[in-house]
Amino acid sequence: MDNAIWAIWYDLKDAEDMDYIKWMHNEYLPMIQSQTGCLWAAHYKAGALEGSGMKSIRDNLPRAKEKIGQGSQYLQLIGAASIATLTGKNKFINDPNITGALELTKRLETRECIFQVVSRVDGPETKQKTPATTPGPVIQMGSFRTKTLDDEFDVCSWYTQHRLPAIARLSGCITARTMLSAAGWAKFSVLYEFTSLEARQKNFEEKHEALGLTDDKWTHKIHNYTVHAPGSPSVAERIWPTVE
């Protein structure tokens, strides 16, 4: 099972740098995926992929004040069974000796975390995916801390008692997982997988995420005390491996 995920957010000076994209998809990511212990690698592109309600939520979320990478255009994810695969001598993704490694210097405002999965639920569309393989065609991934220690207990209750049970019934959802950080700025992360942008917006954003805009809802309370990384939550489409 893919119980460990390495997430790297970053920008490019030229967001459509095709030399970089071709190298990533034809050489770099296939090399990573071939490494012992790596279950999958994926590359996502974020952008204006959500509705007005999500923009309102994003614009009002508290943001990290620490000096951390501001990247939000691209998201590279690597899945492994264990965090041990992603650390120390096994930290193969930053090896300066790999062919074409100069392309990595094009990344700007990089931010990374290594996460351990603590809980997950399958959605109605889970049969569209083989377990422990590349996340779905569309994802939403948040990375955040809370303002106080007491808030940590509440956010855990919110996910286990409210959000994840709802996701398990949500049409268009493949799976969702909550994670804790072993390294990196964020303490918490959540990764939702959807079959399409349309399914995410119609069934998740408009019917469930929108609860964060209503003052008397638990979701709104969560939004007020979670301090998010730049661009979080990222709504992104998978650009490698190619969506069939």
RASULMO-V85533 format. One record per residue. N is the residue number from 1. PHI is phi in radians with two decimals (999 if undefined). NEAR is the number of other ideal C-beta (glycine too) atoms within 12 Angstrom. Layout:
<<N & PHI & NEAR> <N & PHI & NEAR>>
This chain:
<<1 & 999 & 19> <2 & -1.45 & 36> <3 & -1.61 & 27> <4 & -2.27 & 36> <5 & -2.35 & 49> <6 & -1.75 & 42> <7 & -1.99 & 47> <8 & -2.25 & 41> <9 & -1.75 & 42> <10 & -2.85 & 34> <11 & -2.00 & 27> <12 & -2.14 & 26> <13 & -1.01 & 15> <14 & -1.89 & 14> <15 & -1.07 & 20> <16 & -2.01 & 15> <17 & -1.14 & 21> <18 & -1.26 & 16> <19 & -1.09 & 17> <20 & -1.15 & 31> <21 & -1.05 & 24> <22 & -1.09 & 19> <23 & -1.11 & 25> <24 & -1.00 & 37> <25 & -1.47 & 28> <26 & -1.70 & 20> <27 & -2.19 & 22> <28 & -1.16 & 34> <29 & -1.16 & 37> <30 & -1.05 & 23> <31 & -1.10 & 23> <32 & -1.05 & 36> <33 & -1.12 & 29> <34 & -1.44 & 16> <35 & -1.25 & 26> <36 & -1.02 & 15> <37 & 1.67 & 29> <38 & -1.47 & 32> <39 & -1.50 & 30> <40 & -2.86 & 35> <41 & -2.35 & 37> <42 & -2.61 & 42> <43 & -2.28 & 39> <44 & -2.17 & 39> <45 & -2.03 & 33> <46 & -1.70 & 33> <47 & 2.81 & 21> <48 & -1.37 & 17> <49 & -2.01 & 30> <50 & -2.21 & 32> <51 & -1.48 & 23> <52 & -1.15 & 16> <53 & -1.12 & 23> <54 & -1.17 & 31> <55 & -1.10 & 20> <56 & -1.10 & 19> <57 & -1.11 & 34> <58 & -1.04 & 32> <59 & -1.14 & 16> <60 & -1.86 & 18> <61 & -1.28 & 31> <62 & -1.06 & 22> <63 & -2.05 & 22> <64 & -1.05 & 25> <65 & -1.68 & 13> <66 & -1.19 & 15> <67 & -1.44 & 10> <68 & -2.29 & 26> <69 & -1.00 & 28> <70 & -1.68 & 21> <71 & -1.01 & 30> <72 & -2.63 & 36> <73 & -1.30 & 37> <74 & -2.24 & 40> <75 & -2.41 & 46> <76 & -1.82 & 41> <77 & -2.11 & 46> <78 & -2.28 & 40> <79 & -1.89 & 38> <80 & -2.54 & 35> <81 & -1.31 & 22> <82 & -2.44 & 24> <83 & -1.06 & 29> <84 & -1.00 & 18> <85 & -1.14 & 28> <86 & -1.81 & 38> <87 & -2.29 & 23> <88 & 0.99 & 14> <89 & -1.15 & 13> <90 & -1.53 & 23> <91 & -1.36 & 24> <92 & -1.26 & 28> <93 & -1.29 & 33> <94 & -1.90 & 24> <95 & -1.16 & 17> <96 & -1.26 & 14> <97 & -1.60 & 11> <98 & -1.23 & 22> <99 & -1.06 & 15> <100 & 1.40 & 23> <101 & -1.03 & 21> <102 & -1.02 & 15> <103 & -1.05 & 24> <104 & -1.14 & 26> <105 & -1.23 & 17> <106 & -1.34 & 27> <107 & -1.27 & 31> <108 & -2.12 & 22> <109 & 0.93 & 23> <110 & -1.21 & 29> <111 & -2.42 & 36> <112 & -2.43 & 34> <113 & -2.50 & 39> <114 & -1.93 & 35> <115 & -1.98 & 37> <116 & -1.93 & 33> <117 & -1.22 & 30> <118 & -1.98 & 23> <119 & -2.76 & 26> <120 & -2.69 & 31> <121 & -2.36 & 27> <122 & -1.66 & 25> <123 & -1.62 & 33> <124 & -1.06 & 22> <125 & -1.72 & 28> <126 & -1.08 & 25> <127 & -1.19 & 12> <128 & -1.37 & 25> <129 & -2.38 & 25> <130 & -1.41 & 16> <131 & -0.96 & 22> <132 & 1.10 & 21> <133 & -2.11 & 24> <134 & -0.81 & 34> <135 & -1.00 & 44> <136 & -1.15 & 40> <137 & -1.04 & 31> <138 & -2.30 & 39> <139 & -2.27 & 42> <140 & -2.23 & 44> <141 & -2.29 & 42> <142 & -1.82 & 44> <143 & -2.43 & 43> <144 & -2.81 & 39> <145 & -2.11 & 32> <146 & -1.98 & 25> <147 & -1.28 & 23> <148 & -2.38 & 14> <149 & -1.15 & 13> <150 & -1.06 & 12> <151 & -1.09 & 24> <152 & -1.06 & 22> <153 & -1.16 & 15> <154 & -1.20 & 24> <155 & -1.15 & 35> <156 & -1.13 & 24> <157 & -1.14 & 19> <158 & -1.06 & 30> <159 & -1.16 & 35> <160 & -1.30 & 22> <161 & -1.69 & 16> <162 & -2.20 & 22> <163 & -1.18 & 35> <164 & -1.13 & 29> <165 & -1.03 & 20> <166 & -1.19 & 27> <167 & -1.08 & 38> <168 & -1.10 & 26> <169 & -1.89 & 21> <170 & -1.50 & 34> <171 & -1.01 & 22> <172 & 1.62 & 34> <173 & -1.60 & 42> <174 & -1.57 & 40> <175 & -2.85 & 38> <176 & -2.57 & 41> <177 & -2.49 & 42> <178 & -1.79 & 34> <179 & -2.46 & 36> <180 & -2.02 & 30> <181 & -1.54 & 29> <182 & -1.58 & 26> <183 & -2.74 & 23> <184 & 2.03 & 33> <185 & -1.11 & 31> <186 & -1.22 & 39> <187 & -1.71 & 32> <188 & -2.01 & 39> <189 & -2.62 & 45> <190 & -2.38 & 43> <191 & -2.17 & 43> <192 & -1.81 & 44> <193 & -2.08 & 44> <194 & -2.24 & 44> <195 & -1.33 & 34> <196 & -2.86 & 26> <197 & -1.10 & 30> <198 & -1.10 & 20> <199 & -1.14 & 28> <200 & -1.08 & 39> <201 & -1.18 & 28> <202 & -1.22 & 23> <203 & -1.70 & 29> <204 & -1.82 & 40> <205 & -1.15 & 35> <206 & -1.35 & 22> <207 & -1.81 & 22> <208 & -2.13 & 37> <209 & -1.09 & 40> <210 & -1.08 & 25> <211 & -1.06 & 25> <212 & -1.19 & 32> <213 & -1.60 & 26> <214 & -1.85 & 17> <215 & -0.99 & 13> <216 & -1.57 & 10> <217 & -1.69 & 20> <218 & -1.01 & 23> <219 & -1.05 & 27> <220 & -1.12 & 22> <221 & -1.07 & 22> <222 & -1.06 & 34> <223 & -1.08 & 36> <224 & -1.31 & 25> <225 & -1.98 & 26> <226 & -1.63 & 37> <227 & -1.80 & 30> <228 & -1.68 & 38> <229 & -1.23 & 39> <230 & -0.95 & 32> <231 & 1.37 & 37> <232 & -1.34 & 40> <233 & -1.38 & 38> <234 & -1.44 & 41> <235 & -1.86 & 37> <236 & -2.54 & 41> <237 & -1.82 & 32> <238 & -1.31 & 38> <239 & -1.95 & 29> <240 & -2.76 & 32> <241 & -1.04 & 23> <242 & -1.01 & 14> <243 & -1.29 & 24> <244 & -1.26 & 10>>
